[in-house]
Amino acid sequence: LSCRHYSRRGVCVASCHFHQGEMREFAQGGECFECHPECERIEGNVTCNGSGADTCTRCAHYRDGPHCV
């Protein structure tokens, strides 16, 4: 299976939830993945750039070094 844009859990989608939606996502290799739960959802901007607690744009609670906790 090859998607034109992105894939989310095996289903082709036009876009990942980068800037809106209940759960924010990032893309890697054409696949949409959820941001870490400790990342703060930012309206109209990217919430994370990876799956770890150290890839959040802003923390939902606190930052301990590079990690959101």
N, C-alpha and C positions, 0 to 999 in steps of 0.2 A: 504494500500500500504506500502510495506517495501522495502527499497533499500539496496543493498549489501554494498555500500560505503556511498554516501551522496545524499541528495535531495536538489534541488534548485527550489523553487516555484512549488513544486509538481512533478518535473521531476527528475528521478534518474540520477546521474552523477558519474563519477569515482573519481573526485577530486574537491575541491573548488579552487577558484583562490587565493591561499595563497601567491604565490611567483611571479606570472606574470598575465598579463591581464590588460585591461583598468580599470576595477573596481575591487579592492581587497576585499577579503572576509575573514571571520573567520567562524569556525564551532561551533555549539552548539547543542547537542542532535542529531547529524547526519544530521543537516540542515545547508546549506550555507547561510550566511547573509552578506550584504555589510558593509564595514567599514564606519565610519563617514566621510563625505566629507572633513573635516579639517585634516584628516590623510594624511601624505605624502606617496605616493607610493614608496616603496623601492624595487628595482630590486633584486631578489634572496633572499629576506628575508621577514619575516612576517611584515605586515603593522599595524595590530591591533589585539587585543585579545577580542574585544567586540564591541558593537554598539555605545557606547558613545564617546564624544569628549575627555574623560579622559582615553580612552583605546588605544590610538595611540602609536606606537613605536616612531615616530617622527612627529612633526607638519608640515603641509604644509606651515603655515604662522607664527603664534606666539603662545606662551604658556602663559596662565594666570593661575598661580597656577598649578593644575593638568590638566586643560582643554586646548585644542587647540582651538584657535579663529582665 
